[in-house]
Amino acid sequence: MYLLELGGEDDAFAAREARSAATGVRRIGPGIALANAIDPVRVRGLAYTHRASDLLGRTDATLDSARALLEAASIDREGTVAVRATDVHGSTGVSTERAERELGQLLVDRGFSVDLEEPDHLLRVVFSDGTIERDPDDGVLEPLDGGDEPVDERRSVCALGWLAAESVRDFGTRAPTEKPFFQPGSMDPLLARAVTNIAGARSGATILDPMCGTGGVLVEAGLVGADVIGTDAQSKMVRGARENLTHYLDRDESAPIGVDRGTWHVGRGDATRLPLADDVVDGVVFDAPYGRQSKIETHRLEDLVSGALSEARRVAPRAVVIADRSWASAAREAGWGIEAAFERRVHRSLTRYVLVLSA
Ligand SMILES: C[S@@+](CC[C@H](N)C(=O)[O-])C[C@H]1O[C@@H](n2cnc3c(N)ncnc32)[C@H](O)[C@@H]1O
């Protein structure tokens, strides 16, 4: 079993993304989830999971409990060790320095030597206390007391695990304003990575963004190994997306995630009349224009989104749609089932709705 350390503000969304890299994901406390198995390369490409560790055990969020757990645990490892502790959102008040020192001493007592710089094995200790909100759509909240229905409940958790995989935190180098081609309204690379992972981006998969804008979604999908296709109604965007994709995907140096970057094709096109045969892509992701965005070429916004949803359904079995409103009924009318829905507050006047759709 594995311990996942979630990042960001929205654990349900983070857990949904983690399912692209792990099986049996269920949240057990704020910022923490468990998984049955992980794919370490895919964990490297996650946006909202920081680490996956081989679970040693879990208990309640006190240092005494953590000590008791480590004392009793069987450890089939050899080599040097280090302990790193974290207190999620400062919720437990446990001193992480003291936890690192005392748990490190327990390992020394059991014959291990400590190497803080380059340990052979790093023990992650995660303390967390707080309420996990029941989210009817995420489907990944661990039921309490063996019951069928998960409920909102306060959880006090300490989980210990040996670090197995970490996500690559290089998103800052792809902030919209860092890109060779920038336009206002470009998607943040963390969100773009998460939605492409949810849509199924990985080596061997093909991901389409039919309204690709600056190519933010395509760059993130290509970096986790997917082959990507983009269209946009504006030639300016097509040129700009090509510039960005050349910059981030056509590189000689080895890829940080450990998979080859995907191939890409971008052309001018109308999302409501895609120049693609039926069922040729694995997942569609698009960021619908917002009500106040002016460049909606030739279509009313409603017709554009409905037409794009129908075309997405024709070419792919899954889609993720990001917008400033829900569009759930338009998605159902286009033949999609709603697998999950998330609301992500960007700032006071902008909430992004993320719909996860499947055929
Ligand atoms: C919100 S932006 C996409 C932003 C993009 N995700 C990014 O990171 O840059 C929406 C895009 O839809 C494009 N668009 C509008 N109508 C379209 C249509 N009928 N077909 C294809 N693209 C269209 C616009 O030109 C714009 O680039």
PDBQT file of the ligand as one rigid body, heavy atoms in Angstrom, charges set to zero:
ROOT
HETATM    1  C1  LIG A 401      -9.887  29.962 -23.314  1.00  0.00    +0.000 C 
HETATM    2  S1  LIG A 401      -8.998  29.922 -24.814  1.00  0.00    +0.000 S 
HETATM    3  C2  LIG A 401      -7.992  28.503 -24.651  1.00  0.00    +0.000 C 
HETATM    4  C3  LIG A 401      -6.782  28.772 -23.813  1.00  0.00    +0.000 C 
HETATM    5  C4  LIG A 401      -5.795  27.645 -23.814  1.00  0.00    +0.000 C 
HETATM    6  N1  LIG A 401      -6.229  26.520 -22.998  1.00  0.00    +0.000 N 
HETATM    7  C5  LIG A 401      -4.437  28.145 -23.366  1.00  0.00    +0.000 C 
HETATM    8  O1  LIG A 401      -3.895  27.631 -22.377  1.00  0.00    +0.000 OA
HETATM    9  O2  LIG A 401      -3.919  29.060 -24.007  1.00  0.00    +0.000 OA
HETATM   10  C6  LIG A 401     -10.194  29.483 -26.000  1.00  0.00    +0.000 C 
HETATM   11  C7  LIG A 401      -9.710  29.389 -27.433  1.00  0.00    +0.000 C 
HETATM   12  O3  LIG A 401     -10.785  28.969 -28.240  1.00  0.00    +0.000 OA
HETATM   13  C8  LIG A 401     -10.563  29.469 -29.539  1.00  0.00    +0.000 C 
HETATM   14  N2  LIG A 401     -11.801  29.330 -30.295  1.00  0.00    +0.000 N 
HETATM   15  C9  LIG A 401     -12.908  30.100 -30.288  1.00  0.00    +0.000 A 
HETATM   16  N3  LIG A 401     -13.824  29.615 -31.127  1.00  0.00    +0.000 NA
HETATM   17  C10 LIG A 401     -13.312  28.502 -31.696  1.00  0.00    +0.000 A 
HETATM   18  C11 LIG A 401     -13.773  27.530 -32.621  1.00  0.00    +0.000 A 
HETATM   19  N4  LIG A 401     -14.979  27.613 -33.189  1.00  0.00    +0.000 N 
HETATM   20  N5  LIG A 401     -12.955  26.523 -32.951  1.00  0.00    +0.000 NA
HETATM   21  C12 LIG A 401     -11.724  26.406 -32.409  1.00  0.00    +0.000 A 
HETATM   22  N6  LIG A 401     -11.235  27.298 -31.536  1.00  0.00    +0.000 NA
HETATM   23  C13 LIG A 401     -12.010  28.320 -31.174  1.00  0.00    +0.000 A 
HETATM   24  C14 LIG A 401     -10.096  30.874 -29.300  1.00  0.00    +0.000 C 
HETATM   25  O4  LIG A 401      -9.374  31.349 -30.428  1.00  0.00    +0.000 OA
HETATM   26  C15 LIG A 401      -9.219  30.688 -28.041  1.00  0.00    +0.000 C 
HETATM   27  O5  LIG A 401      -7.873  30.540 -28.400  1.00  0.00    +0.000 OA
ENDROOT
TORSDOF 0
